[in-house]
Amino acid sequence: MRSPPPPEGPPNSASRKPGFDKPVELFHDRFVLDALYPLLRSGLFCLKPETAHHLSMAALRSAEKCAVLGLLFPPHIASLPIEIMGLKFPNRLGLAAGLDKAGDTIDALGRLGFGCVEIGTFTPRPQAGNPQPRVFRLIPQAALINRMGFNNPGIDVGVANARKSKSFRGIVGINIGKNKDTPNENAAADYLDCLRKAYPVADYIAVNLSSPNTPGLRDLQGADASARLLDILKAEQHALAEIHGKRVPLLFKVAPDLDDAHIRDLSRVFLDGGLDGLIATNTTLDRDAVASHPRAGEAGGLSGSPLMQKSTEVLRAFASHLDGRIPIIGVGGISHIEDAREKIQAGASLVQIYTSFIYQGPKLVRDLARAL
């Protein structure tokens, strides 16, 4: 399991300096987050998206090791914990899978204010992903198109990295998938391999059935295919709970490109199969919201602001069918506090962000964590 965090000091002890009446946190929120990140983003956006990503993640890890993040981001955020799936989340805001693909930046990301960090997607064997270029910015729409293809170091490395997390006091989810060259008829074996290895370390495990960038993966969202996979994974979850003496919730992550009949059928599968939680949604293949952009024709999944309405409609439909019996994590297009509240009103218990974090930076994280 992950290393336990160090004990907390007195409330706000890290956020005050002699001679100042207000917490240092407020100073940094106003000046560093408001002024510095847009300048940093301008520089990063001059780079290729993947180069900017790797540079940013490395900088976060270095800042955490040097305690710089501890100065800029005191750990105490005014927020209310919430218990879902038997887990106590420090706040309702999480980081969606796909940003920390190696699981080696958990502590730094947690320092920014996320109550939950979902790492991966991990596959049984390391995977290079699709050929580059495979990420494209649609800046006027505050969106991204990606066709990464589950590039990751493999589940063994991901779990080893997660074990090294020391200071993060929130929830760590591990997102798992199948290798690209594994046929769908053998997909369950890949998911089982990842489930067994992730189980001792993860707070929850998310089964990714919905990335559009692994050929045939979304076929596993069919009602019959999902039911078979869920039965296999739930049986293994029960066995692992006996072995490890703890129960790790199992979630499925679904696409936004589902019609009402499909949502109804999947909801019945999830209820009958005892799914612990649902993540709604992944990226979309729909380009209607960005049709005017010259990059709209790029293959891959669209994320960011244009996904908000479509994703929320799917979330709302699932919530109607599940009737509160399975908690939902809402993700897709959240760019403002109002978006996050709309997801919760539609039926989400928790929310996650990704693309808006890239466009708006750490201030969005702390604003959402406080507001929710």
C-alpha positions, 0 to 999 in steps of 0.5 A, a space after each residue: 500500500 502507499 506510504 502513510 502521510 506525515 502527521 499534520 501540523 496545527 491548522 493554518 500553521 504553514 499559511 502564516 508569516 510573522 508580520 502578516 495578518 492574512 494567510 500567505 495562501 491568499 497572497 499567492 492565490 491572488 498574485 501567483 496563480 492569477 498572474 504567473 500561470 497565464 504567462 507560463 501557459 503562453 510559453 508552454 503553448 509555444 511548445 508541442 503539446 506533449 513537450 509542454 506536458 512532460 516539462 510541466 509534470 517534471 517541473 511539478 515533481 521538482 517543485 514538490 521535492 524542493 518544497 516550493 509547492 509547499 510554500 505556494 500551496 498550503 495544504 489547508 483548503 476550506 472544503 467539506 469531505 464526502 464519503 462515497 463508495 466507503 471512501 472519504 474524499 477530502 473534497 469533491 474535486 478530482 483529477 481525471 485519468 490521462 494527465 499522470 500516465 505514469 503515476 509519478 506525480 501524485 504528491 505534487 498534484 495533490 498539493 495543488 488541491 485535488 481531493 482525488 488523483 486518478 492515474 493511468 490508464 495502465 495496461 499489463 505491458 508497457 505501451 508506446 501509444 499511437 504515432 506522433 503528433 497525437 495531441 492538438 490544441 483547439 485554443 479558441 474553444 479551450 479544447 484538446 483532441 488526443 489520440 494518445 493510445 494508452 501510452 504508459 509504462 505498464 501496470 507494474 511501474 505504475 503501481 511501483 510509482 504509486 507506492 512512492 506517494 508519501 504526502 498526498 492525503 486524498 484518494 488515489 484511483 488507478 485506471 486500467 485498460 487492455 493492450 492494443 494488440 490484445 483482442 477483445 475476446 481476451 480483454 478480460 485477462 488484461 483487466 484481471 492482470 491489472 486489477 490484481 496488481 493495482 488492488 493492494 495500492 489503489 483506493 479505487 480501480 477504474 476500468 476504461 472501456 471508453 477510450 476512442 483511441 484503442 481500436 475496438 475498445 468501445 465494443 466492450 461497452 455493449 450490454 452483453 460484453 460489459 455484463 460478462 466483463 463485470 461478472 469476471 471482475 467482480 468475482 476477482 474483486 471478492 477474492 482479492 478482498 479476502 486476500 488483502 483484507 480490504 474492499 477496493 471499489 470497482 468503477 467503469 468509465 463510459 463514453 459520451 457517445 451513447 444513445 438513450 437505449 444504450 444507457 438504459 441497457 448499461 444501467 441495468 447491467 451495472 445495477 444487476 452486476 453490482 458495479 460500485 461506481 460509474 465515471 461519466 464520461 470519457 472524450 467524444 468523437 463528435 465534432 459538431 461543437 468545434 466544426 469551424 476549427 481547422 483541426 476538427 478533422 483530426 482523429 481522436 477524442 475531443 475534450 474540454 469546454 465543447 464536451 460539457 453539454 453532451 457529457 452532462 446529458 449522458 450523466 443525467 440519463 445514467 443518474 435517472 436510470 441508476 436512481 442513486 444506487 450507484 454513485 457517479 463521478 462527473 467529468 467532461 467539459 468542466 471549466 467553471 464553478 457553474 459547470 461543476 455544480 451543473 454536473 452535481 445537480 445532474 446526479 454526480 457525487 464527485 467531479 473531475 477535470 483535465 483539459 481546463 486544468 491545462 488551460 487555466 492552471 492551479 487556481 481553477 483547482 483551488 477555486 473548485 475545491 473551495 466552491 464545492 
